[in-house]
Amino acid sequence: MRVVSHCSYVDSVRRQEAACSWVGPRSAYAPRLADVSPASTCRRINRCLCQAEADHGEDVSVVSKEDSSSLEEAEEGIATEHRGEGECCASRSIEVQEHVGGTLCELEQSKGAISPLAQASAPAMHGLDGYLLTLVAVVSGILGRLSAQELRYDSARLFRNQEKSRLMNVELRRKRQEWKEQEEVRLAAEQKRRVEEVSEKARKEADRQKKLQEKYEKEAREEQERKRREVEASRKEYEEQQRKLDEEYQARLQKEKEALEEARRVERERREEEERLRLLELQRKEEEARQKKLAEIKAREEAAAARMRAREEAEKEMSTFAVRVQGSVTVAVPPEGTLLPGPLEQQAKARLTVEAGSLMGGPVDPVEKDYASMEDMAADAPSQISTVMKHCADSVLSALQLQKMGGDGPLTLMESPEANHWMSVISMRSTLMALECLDSSTADLQGTGSLTQSFECRTESGVLPEDHPFSYQKLYDTFLDKIVEDEGNQDTIALFMESMEDSNEKLYKGIRAEPKCLSGGPKNLGVCLEVAHFIDRSLYTRPSKESDAPAWFEMCAEFTRKRLNESFAGSPPDSLMAHSSLIAQILGPTHPVSRETMAIAEKNISIERKNELIQKEKAQKALLAAKLLEEEWPEEEDLRRARAKERESKTPVTERIWALKNVAASLSIGNSGEVSRARKLLEQAVLLKQEMCGGMTHPATFPEVLSLLRVIRTRSDWKNDASGVASLFLKIAMKICEGYLEIGDSVSACLVLECCLREGEDVAGLRNNVTLRCVKLLEKVSSSLSDDDNRVLVASRARFEDLEIFLSDAFTDELGAYQDGTEMAKCQVWDSKGPKMLGSLPEQLSI
């Protein structure tokens, strides 16, 4: 027979309570059993027990109807104890279960059927025990619900049961307290035992893990040692192989080196032999050339001596004619109050009077002219004197032509080119003598008064018969044949130069001193006249019916042009204007020699002289404009413009450029119209600076062109104009770079090119010709830099903005108000010093 013990019942109830602690006494999930009576409940319990006994074949005791009152009393005691205290339903269920368990135990004991299992503290539940545990749990829940329902409506019973339960609770609490103490001791012992078991297991596991770790470490050390031995063996094997390979390589290298040395020795001996043979051949050729040159010089000397003897013999047969020109030059100070002609009405400070004439042509009209200063008179005197002498020569030529009409006179033996050449020589010699007198008079004149110097010039001309080998006609034919045959032939050039030098000596014969206006320049006026004579002879010989010049004429023109340029080579700056003016007055401004000498003289003018002439011309125009304004009473607007133009002409160029750049800088940050105005102002500044420097790409224009580039590239509709300005900017950068390359500073040259390419490359266009040239030059210069130079260049690249500021400041002229004394303009400093005025750019940036 199976008996449900109190302890088993309590344990099962606790486990059930722990599993279902969330179900409250009034939960919606619990079934409502208010209408179930205690008797019906006992009957249900008996049926369950009978079913369990039938299933397991054991005898199970049941609660009888008589014992149901004990259960009811226990439930009432538990319900009464907690009535009105508001405790949770879980505690009431535990109390009911304990009372039911106690009651069941007492019933079993009264029948004498207590099983030894009842005294066990926590027996295991198997088979029927599980059904009983479930049944007790269900009964406990049902009884708890019924007690709660009935006690809530029966207050008298509740009071009575409460009184009864108080006596029972004291004993029950004492037993429960004893049981709890026993349970705590048991649990403590169990916990201690478990702790000891766990500690023992942990210790054993730790020992096992330690031994396992030691095993693993030992195996790892053995594996590492094995690998080390393998690596060591491989290394030794590799080193042995490498040693053998190195020995083989060294042996092969030594053999190749010996073979190369042998080849080099053989090649060196071969080259030495070739060089020795070449030197011998060169010495032989030099000796032959020297002997040939000596022979040529000797032959030319003999030919020149022969020509000299022949010329001396020819002079005996020569018909000689001479013209004597007499004249005077008077320099005086005009009376007080004498005004210069013209609207300016300036006071006259000097007066020049030139008189000339000849026995054959008679006197010509004298020239008298007043000047504002002696310097103006000295500058204009060559033109006035040469005009008078030209008129004098023309009168002589007219008289000779009259003689020729009568079948007499020198012109019957001369052709037109020779006669004109003679008259040109007369005019030039007379002019030189008159200028000599002018210099003397100007130097001797003191204070007021006048001083006159007279001169007399005799000019001869010899004429040979036309069929004579030394007549000019024959000489010209000889020159022409040799020029056509080979214009570069040195004999032809030497013969022509000899003829020109002979004519030059005859021109300056009797001239004691060179005029001051011609000082510094070459004494080659006779050469110019002889070249003009040769060209006139060519024009005279040229067939008049041919519209196009024949080939020989073009060759003659090119030949004489080269000889003329050679005669002016090496002339100092600003020393050829008087020469070209005299030749133009004597030969005429349309003569080819006059045009060529004028072009040579313009190339010879320095920037300072050009600026001086421009400023002088502007000053004259400003004075004339002011005078006209005073006389004609113009409109107010025209008067305002004229006055503004006059102020600009009086304002130095440096101040004008500064003002234009300053105003443009303020306008460039405004609206579209103001930016357009800023562009116009900067374009004016660039033009003024270019005019001042004498060139569009002069390095001194760097600041102005850079400012214009930064403004013009801000507008997309100015893209084409910006490309042109960027190209000009890159050309200026190339000029600066070339200057640095001339002094050997490649690092500074690279810095300038890289800086300017960074500023203008994208604007000009990557395919722009100037951009490509600039990039090519940069690559060429960069490839020649050393490692130290490259390090300096890389270190300086981070300061391109500082470089632009430095170059702009270096090329910007100081205003006149802030200058200490007279200083040269920046363009003049560059022309004289070049990039030395800037110094080394890396050093300047580091400072």
Disulfide bonds with the S-S distance in Angstrom:
none
